[in-house]
Amino acid sequence: MGSHWFGGTFSTVLLGCVWLVLVGVEVEAYPVEDLVVSLPGQPKVGFRQYAGYVDVDVKSGRSLFYYFVEADKEPDNKPLTLWLNGGPGCSSVGGGAFTELGPFYPIGNGRGLRKNSMSWNRASNLLFIESPAGVGWSYSNTTSDYNTGDAATANDMREFFLKWFEKFPSFRSRDLFLTGESYAGHYIPQLAIVLLDYNEHSTGFKFNIKGVAIGNPLLRLDRDVPATYEFFWSHGMISDEIGLTIMNECDFDDYVFASPHNVTQKCNDAISEANIIVGEYINNYDVILDVCYPSIVEQELRLRKMATKISLGVDVCMTYERRFYFNLPEVQKALHANRTKLPYDWSMCSGVLNYSDTDGNINILPLLKRIVQNHIPVWIFSGDQDSVVPLLGSRTLIRELAHDLHFKITVPYGAWFHKGQVAGWATEYGNLLTFATVRGAAHMVPYAQPSRSLHLFSSFVRGRRLPNNTRPSIDD
């Protein structure tokens, strides 16, 4: 047995062993001390959950927190999918796992969970990691580790995987899909490259990467930034005058986060005015969704009342309920989280991380090109209600990447369907590069359109194209 067997209490280990014996699994294949027996207020389910820490640098005391959910049915026959949220510095456990595509959502009183019937664990085993250290419950005992960037984050994630596979050896040879959203447009491709580099130099174990999929990804600033203002203009959120001024006066070539070049005063003034007109009462990540009023929600949570704030079938205050739930001591205990008693509350995005403000300027397209050249399918999908990283930029960038690869169109741009309705539009280049929109979705695609996003994800991991007709498919 590996040393990780002895991290839990005797009762947890005993209970975990009994569970594993009952389901007929070899005990060596699972880290019993990481077994999540049950989360507070959790509905009954038939799959197992694990959570805990992986030490990526013992000398510095740097550890990443993870949450792993088995597939709902036949987990031994399904792939492993990593999901990362962006930020940089935001939690994949809080975002992906408990707001978007995981098996549970927080309920309105912040003290329990409800089942997500459209969880992606219907199609795959799911792994969520709070990365880098300083995000959520991931931490370092060396304060300088919180000054970090893309390269260090990718290297830590490689180390995480190597050690996580020691905990879960049966997944070492399993098909691995790398997915995420937003700044994961940086995290996921850079991780894929680091893993491919490892494979090239390894004479033994190799990562079995089968696909990369990223939603509303930051890929290249000088295209993604102007797309925001094109989106505002095309959706009637700013005037013709302001929109035309931005298009004519703002030169976004070589645009960088820290100090934008070639930006005139006229351009700055127009951008400022555009942001004022759009205003603070619009959720830029989902422009058709109502906004949540935090003071009202926090008061209701304290009073243990069930808050009523459903908009278009979506709980717009879920983020506040989630933060309340994750800061309950009994929840942290059940997840084996916060083992060092951090001097701050869990929050969705880190308040201690000092992430590089220049790494966001990296052009990711050359990395995607190398991934595709390794015969790994790449899917880029976009919720069409997102103004932060709009489809307008992503669609253009993927077309340019296909041109650079000399890929021909294998599926012409057209509608794809789910449950007899148009679920979005999609195109494919060279059998390896797919761009798809998800109709009515936003920056967090699975949150806004759970059923359509599950169909898209299921097609992706099964190596199927999105259906271009209304006939029901297996994913419906």
HUZI-V349554 format. One record per backbone hydrogen bond with DSSP energy under -1.0 kcal/mol. NH is the residue of the N-H (numbers start at 0). CO is the residue of the C=O. If there is no record, write none. Layout:
NH;CO, NH;CO
This chain:
4;1, 5;2, 12;8, 13;9, 14;10, 15;11, 16;12, 17;13, 18;14, 19;15, 20;16, 21;17, 22;18, 24;19, 28;25, 29;26, 31;29, 33;30, 34;31, 35;48, 41;38, 49;67, 50;33, 51;65, 53;63, 55;61, 56;61, 60;56, 61;56, 62;138, 63;53, 65;51, 66;127, 67;49, 68;125, 69;47, 71;120, 76;73, 77;74, 79;174, 80;124, 81;176, 82;126, 83;178, 89;85, 90;347, 94;90, 96;91, 97;92, 98;94, 99;94, 100;95, 101;95, 104;113, 106;111, 109;106, 112;40, 113;104, 115;102, 118;115, 119;100, 121;118, 122;119, 123;119, 124;78, 125;68, 126;80, 127;66, 129;64, 130;128, 133;137, 134;131, 137;134, 138;62, 144;141, 145;142, 146;143, 147;353, 152;148, 153;149, 154;150, 155;151, 156;152, 157;153, 158;154, 159;155, 160;156, 161;157, 162;158, 163;159, 164;160, 166;162, 167;163, 170;167, 171;168, 175;207, 176;79, 177;210, 178;81, 179;212, 180;83, 181;214, 183;180, 184;181, 185;182, 186;182, 187;183, 189;185, 190;186, 191;187, 192;188, 193;189, 194;190, 195;191, 196;192, 197;193, 198;194, 199;195, 200;196, 201;197, 208;206, 209;175, 211;376, 212;177, 213;378, 214;179, 215;380, 217;181, 222;219, 223;219, 224;220, 226;222, 227;224, 229;225, 230;226, 231;227, 232;228, 233;229, 234;230, 235;232, 236;231, 242;238, 243;239, 244;240, 245;241, 246;242, 247;243, 248;244, 249;245, 250;261, 254;251, 267;263, 268;264, 269;265, 270;266, 271;267, 272;268, 273;269, 274;270, 275;271, 276;272, 277;273, 278;274, 285;282, 286;384, 288;285, 296;292, 297;293, 298;294, 299;295, 300;296, 301;297, 302;298, 303;300, 304;299, 310;313, 313;310, 315;308, 315;313, 317;314, 320;316, 321;317, 322;318, 323;319, 324;320, 325;321, 326;322, 327;324, 331;327, 332;328, 333;329, 334;330, 335;332, 336;331, 340;337, 349;88, 353;145, 355;147, 360;357, 361;358, 363;218, 367;363, 368;364, 369;365, 370;366, 371;367, 372;368, 374;371, 375;370, 377;431, 378;211, 379;433, 380;213, 381;435, 383;437, 384;440, 385;382, 386;283, 393;389, 394;390, 395;391, 396;392, 397;393, 398;394, 399;395, 400;396, 401;397, 402;398, 403;399, 404;400, 405;402, 406;401, 409;427, 410;427, 413;425, 415;423, 416;466, 417;420, 420;417, 422;415, 423;415, 425;413, 426;434, 427;410, 428;432, 429;407, 431;428, 432;428, 433;377, 434;426, 435;379, 436;424, 437;381, 438;422, 440;437, 442;284, 444;442, 447;443, 448;444, 452;448, 453;449, 454;450, 455;451, 456;452, 457;453, 458;454, 459;455, 460;456, 461;457, 462;459, 463;458, 475;472
